Structure formats: structure tokens, C-alpha cells
Amino acid sequence: MPWCPNCKNEYRKGILVCSDCGAALVEELPEEDNKVIMIARKEEAKNYYDLLKKFEIERVMLDYNEESELYHVSVPESQVEKAKKLAIIQKVNLKEENEKPGELPQELPQHVYVHHSERHQELLSSAYSLLIVGVIGLIVVLLSVLKIIPLPFPEVTNYMMEITVGVLCIIFVIVGVYCLKSARSVEKLAKEEDKLTSEITQWFKKSFDNFVIDADIEENLPEEVKYFKRCEAMKQIIRHSYGNLDEGYLDRLIEELYQYLYEDIN
């Protein structure tokens, strides 16, 4: 069967050119040198080897190195990137191996994260509300002072009410202006955060699916336990590529990705 030397795709007999890259097909692919991607003790290396075999990684090898007394897992160069993604899942499973079967994680989110875009909208809403109330109040006080629209209070207390209402309205205006300035400063952070969220979301959806996330999760576990294990695996994957992110931000991002991977397909 002909193969593309660039894309490594196999084609039916009679096809001469790769439909993806346009390269001429060859009868056999040249042998690739294997690259070691894990050096570990027997149990960890064997688990990783089994995981790669489960995902049909070609020519994956498990070898014992007498000098280091450790096991080497290696794959062909063309399979390295896929194997690295699966390695992240392997790390998550090793991290959880000391947990009691069926036990739910005890850690809960410490706070409810508010996206900067949501904070920006809240500040704008507060600013406009305060400014409108403050300006209208000042106009009413001014009309009362000019005796155009007198306030419904006795003449003795009318003067004090005008001062009180006027001061409150000025405070509303000042706080409204402050909220407006804060909204403008948060707007920049909101755009940066939205850009990061979009980047992570597109990358994750393109690179991973629910089959990969569930690669080494036991099928007979309760759904609640599966949920937490899936979320932890997804967090580790994102942290591996994007570093430590705000825990609350990461929790909300995982919720959206979890719905995409599991709930939307049901």
C-alpha cells in the first residue's frame, strides 16, 4: 500500500499523490529512529507503555537499561507529540494513585471567580446608574433652590433637605466617576483575559477529546468520581502548557470545557 513520506498517511493502491501535501507516494516508509520520552521505574514505565499501546502508538518500545536500572519508553519521532499529550494523563493518574477508591476530593473552590469582562460590565452599570441618579438629583435640588419645583417639605426643613440631597447626589456623581475610571482600567484586563480564554479553548478542543481524558479512568467508578478525575486531568493538561493560572479562573474554564466534551455530546 502506498504511503505519504511527509504526512505518514496510507492510501489505496492506484493513488500516486498525497491529497494533503501533494507529495509523491512511496511503497514503504523509511524506518524511523525511536526517541526515548520516559525514563522511570518499572511500574510507572509499564503503565505509560500500556497507555501508548491502547492509543495504537506505532512501534512503542519498553526497554530495561542495566546501567541506570530504570526502564525506557520510546516511540518513533512522528509519534512524539501525541505521546507527550498522553504523558500528561499518565502524570495525573500517578498523582491520584494514593487516593482511596471512590473517594471524592476534599478541596473545594476557595472563591467564585468573576471574569474581568463581567467585572467590567458591572462597573459600567454601576457607574451609569450612579451618574444618572446623581445628576438628576442635582437638577432637582437646583430647581428647588430656584423655587421652580419646591421640595414637598416645610419651609423650615426645606433648606436642610436641599443640602442633604445635594451632598448625597454629589457623592453619587463622585463614586460614579470612580467606577467609570475603574471600568476603563478593567477593560484592558478583560480583553487580555478573553484572548487567553479563546486561545486555551481552541487549543484544547483541537488537541484533546473525551476519549483521551478518560484514557486511564476506570469505567466502573461512580460518575461523581469520574467528574473530579476528569476535571483534575484537564487542569493538569492546561497547567502543563500555560503554567499556573488563577484557580478560580481555571475552575470556570474547566466547567465550560467539560460541558463541551461530555454534556454537549449526550
Secondary structure in CASP SS format (residue, H / E / C, confidence):
PFRMAT SS
TARGET T0000
AUTHOR 0000-0000-0000
METHOD secondary structure of the structure
MODEL  1
M C 1.00
P C 1.00
W E 1.00
C C 1.00
P C 1.00
N C 1.00
C C 1.00
K C 1.00
N C 1.00
E E 1.00
Y C 1.00
R C 1.00
K C 1.00
G C 1.00
I C 1.00
L C 1.00
V E 1.00
C C 1.00
S C 1.00
D C 1.00
C C 1.00
G C 1.00
A C 1.00
A E 1.00
L C 1.00
V E 1.00
E C 1.00
E C 1.00
L C 1.00
P C 1.00
E C 1.00
E C 1.00
D C 1.00
N E 1.00
K E 1.00
V E 1.00
I E 1.00
M E 1.00
I E 1.00
A E 1.00
R C 1.00
K H 1.00
E H 1.00
E H 1.00
A H 1.00
K H 1.00
N H 1.00
Y H 1.00
Y H 1.00
D H 1.00
L H 1.00
L H 1.00
K H 1.00
K H 1.00
F C 1.00
E C 1.00
I C 1.00
E C 1.00
R C 1.00
V C 1.00
M E 1.00
L E 1.00
D E 1.00
Y E 1.00
N E 1.00
E C 1.00
E C 1.00
S C 1.00
E C 1.00
L E 1.00
Y E 1.00
H E 1.00
V E 1.00
S E 1.00
V E 1.00
P E 1.00
E H 1.00
S H 1.00
Q H 1.00
V H 1.00
E H 1.00
K H 1.00
A H 1.00
K H 1.00
K H 1.00
L H 1.00
A H 1.00
I H 1.00
I H 1.00
Q H 1.00
K H 1.00
V H 1.00
N H 1.00
L H 1.00
K H 1.00
E C 1.00
E C 1.00
N C 1.00
E C 1.00
K C 1.00
P C 1.00
G C 1.00
E C 1.00
L C 1.00
P C 1.00
Q C 1.00
E C 1.00
L C 1.00
P C 1.00
Q C 1.00
H C 1.00
V C 1.00
Y C 1.00
V C 1.00
H C 1.00
H H 1.00
S H 1.00
E H 1.00
R H 1.00
H H 1.00
Q H 1.00
E H 1.00
L H 1.00
L H 1.00
S H 1.00
S H 1.00
A H 1.00
Y H 1.00
S H 1.00
L H 1.00
L H 1.00
I H 1.00
V H 1.00
G H 1.00
V H 1.00
I H 1.00
G H 1.00
L H 1.00
I H 1.00
V H 1.00
V H 1.00
L H 1.00
L H 1.00
S H 1.00
V H 1.00
L C 1.00
K C 1.00
I C 1.00
I C 1.00
P C 1.00
L C 1.00
P C 1.00
F C 1.00
P C 1.00
E H 1.00
V H 1.00
T H 1.00
N H 1.00
Y H 1.00
M H 1.00
M H 1.00
E H 1.00
I H 1.00
T H 1.00
V H 1.00
G H 1.00
V H 1.00
L H 1.00
C H 1.00
I H 1.00
I H 1.00
F H 1.00
V H 1.00
I H 1.00
V H 1.00
G H 1.00
V H 1.00
Y H 1.00
C H 1.00
L H 1.00
K H 1.00
S H 1.00
A H 1.00
R H 1.00
S H 1.00
V H 1.00
E H 1.00
K H 1.00
L H 1.00
A H 1.00
K H 1.00
E H 1.00
E H 1.00
D H 1.00
K H 1.00
L H 1.00
T H 1.00
S H 1.00
E H 1.00
I H 1.00
T H 1.00
Q H 1.00
W H 1.00
F H 1.00
K H 1.00
K H 1.00
S H 1.00
F C 1.00
D C 1.00
N H 1.00
F H 1.00
V H 1.00
I H 1.00
D C 1.00
A C 1.00
D C 1.00
I C 1.00
E C 1.00
E C 1.00
N C 1.00
L C 1.00
P C 1.00
E H 1.00
E H 1.00
V H 1.00
K H 1.00
Y H 1.00
F H 1.00
K H 1.00
R H 1.00
C H 1.00
E H 1.00
A H 1.00
M H 1.00
K H 1.00
Q H 1.00
I H 1.00
I H 1.00
R H 1.00
H H 1.00
S H 1.00
Y H 1.00
G C 1.00
N C 1.00
L C 1.00
D C 1.00
E H 1.00
G H 1.00
Y H 1.00
L H 1.00
D H 1.00
R H 1.00
L H 1.00
I H 1.00
E H 1.00
E H 1.00
L H 1.00
Y H 1.00
Q H 1.00
Y H 1.00
L H 1.00
Y H 1.00
E H 1.00
D C 1.00
I C 1.00
N C 1.00
END
